[in-house]
Amino acid sequence: MTFFTELRRRNVIKVASVYLVTCWLIIQVVAVIAPALHIPTVFATMVTIVLMIGFPFACIFAWAFELTPQGLKLTGEVDANESISNQTGSAINKALVGALVLAVGFIAVDKLYLESVADDKAHSIAVLPFEDMSPDRSQEYFGDGIAEEILNSLARTNAMTVISRTSSFRYKGSEHDIRKIGAELNVNYVLEGSVRKDKDQLRITAQLIEVESGAHIWSQTYDRELTSIFAVQDELTYAITQALQLNLLPDDMSTTVGMTNNPEAYELFVEARELSYQRNSTTTRKAIALFDQALALDPDFHLARAQLYATYMIAAEYGGIQAEEIEEKATQLFWQLQAAPDFPLKWLVISQQAQIENQVDTYLRLITKAYEAAPNDPLIQNVYLLNVQDIDTSISEREHVLKTNPASEINRVNLHELYLVNKQFDRASALRKDSKRVFGETLNVLWMDVQYLYAAKRDIQATINTIKGFSGETSSSIRALEVSSLLYGNQIDAALATLNDYLQEYPEDIELYSYSYASLLHLQQKGVLNESQAVVFEKLPIPAETRELGGIFYQLLLGNPLPYEHKYNPANLTREQQTELVNSNMLSLYYLAIKKRQGNESAWMTAVIPNILFFNATCKNNVVHATASWCEIYFYLTDQTDSSERLVDQSDAVEYWNLYDSGNEAFLLTSPAYYTMHDSSDSNAQLQALLSTSIEQTNPEIITRKGLD
């Protein structure tokens, strides 16, 4: 008799099977009930070890003993004629079937019921800003910074759902009950605490609260010197994971890559980061100064360097810094970060630089990598979601973020814009109203208002009134929109005065007024400007070189390439110089479009057009930016779609007035960006109808109607 046959005869294999299935069931039940009963994690480990130890004993017992009508006997003492092992085996088979039925039933309940009910909230936590308890109440930013670092550490564990900073910090200073906050954020735990900082002494108090019961399941007070702040953060994070029954080791709680060990540099970093989140020109300048101070104290503070790069990118939209300085500093920071270890914000920086350098594949690969590593980071999250090409997918992604991060204003702005582009006006209206209820009259809510009034409804006067009624500081794009709206509304004096004020206060924004300047030139040449208006126009604080370029741009918008040729003489440049000119100067795109429509098939034109990279990443990977005139001209030049498909896309695009492109609408009938529509009688009629129900009703003279082609 073989050994295997003997194992079967003695039912050892069947006993082992029943034992293993039963052990699995026990372990699963422990895993389900342990968190609810707050049983320590070690209990589940001990149960598993005991069951593992019991397995060989069960097998040995089955081998050594046999069940008989007289009870248990040693197998060797049972006569073969008296053995009932077959009946015993049948009973074990029934037990095995019963255990398997229970296992399948447990899996079904767990997957179909328990998962659907609890998965969204299981091990989910919101970290609220830590209250400032310092004697002079001057350390509010420090308490916010401590809370954010703990939030980031918890998020890096990938062991729980951590509500993003934007949503958690919305409850700063709130008197709401913790259970209400937890319910609104859809979490089952909330961490709150306080910070008391006096010179170099630090006291951090934290408590973990279960939302459903309101019970404090863990609390701790840490008295330390400021130099040990990072150790305290790691210690606190580890304590939270243990309280939540997560099987993590202290080494899993390591501080963010690129962080400093210098407490003074860290303080400056925390304050600077808080200022940069406010997104206006004043706080942006202050944030940059503080980041510079932090880096002076610790040149290896790579996280501060990456945040500083991001702040310069914010300044490009919200003003306060000259464009030349932004480009110079951003490039410098990019190269300095190459020596840093890898971390998500570094990948974001490199992706942005790759976009500037028109390396589209590298840009998309790195921003995806950063998002996968840190999906809750608000900067990374927003940049990644700007690059979803399919509008329905993009809407779906941002609606998901709206659920997990309802306090992200920038996500709401972008989702609102997607709704408008997709003509989902009811959804846009509901989102806008809810945002006003949640945030009040903020800059982002203003942006949503003017998106609707100007971009979708083309209500020029309502746009002007809404911007004028905003009491806070606006952004550079909204300031440019205000000037172009005043011109469209035939409020020339107000437009000139406003433009003059903005150019003096924000000279770095001068390029954003290119269309408004071209419109003023058009009105001047038509004799519409009166004498005093003409004087004001000539005295605007615009450098002579910029005025010359503005004049060339105006002529290009009319279809006249001659002033451009006179200045740049492109036909006599080397191929490398031609390519560099095209990729560094937006005027060149308009010039090339004019020459293409004129049938110019010269060798340099044929060679240069395939190398146009200026708007490659922006236009190909952003469904909203694709509606802007610079993308329309890019698509026209590069022939990425046939003319019939491009005509359909452009006919849809002109129905949405892109806020980043305000002022362009006055040139719809002549601009090279819309040559595809100009060549279609139906599309021309669409443009005429679009203008007749908007600008033509208030200032028909500003519309250019005849090019020089």
ABEGO torsion letter per residue (X at the ends): XBAAAAAAAAGAAAAAAAAAAAAAAAAAAAAAAAAAAGBBAAAAAAAAAAAAAAAAAAAAAAAABBBBAAEBBBAAABBAAABAAAAAAAAAAAAAAAAAAAAAAAAAAAAAAAAAAAAAABGBBBBBBBBBABAAGAAAAAAAAAAAAAAAAAAAAGABBBBBAAAAAAABGBABBAAAAAAAAGBABBBBBBBBBBEABBBBBBBBBBAAAGBBABBBBBBBBAAAAAAAAAAAAAAAAAAAGBBBBAAAABBBBGBBABAAAAAAAAAAAAAAAAGBAAAAAAAAAAAAAAAAABAABAAAAAAAAAAAAAAAAAEGBBAAAAAAAAAAAAAAAAABBBBAAAAAAAAAAAAAAGBAAAAAAAAAAAAAABAABAAAAAAAAAABABAAAAAAAAAAAAAABAABAAAAAAAAAAAAAAGBAAAAAAAAAAAAAAAEBBAAAAAAAAAAAAAAAGBAAAAAAAAAABABBBBAAAAAAAAAAAAAAGBAAAAAAAAAAAAAABAAAAAAAAAAAAAAAAAAAAGABBAAAAAAAAABBBBAAAAAAAAAAAAAAAGBAAAAAAAAGAAABBAAAAAAAAAABAAAAAAAAAAAAAGBABAAAAAAAAABAAAAAAAAABAAAAABAAAAAAAAAAGABBAAAAAAAAAAAAABBBAAABGAAAAAAABAAAAAAAABAAAAAAAAAAAAABAAAABAAABBABBAX
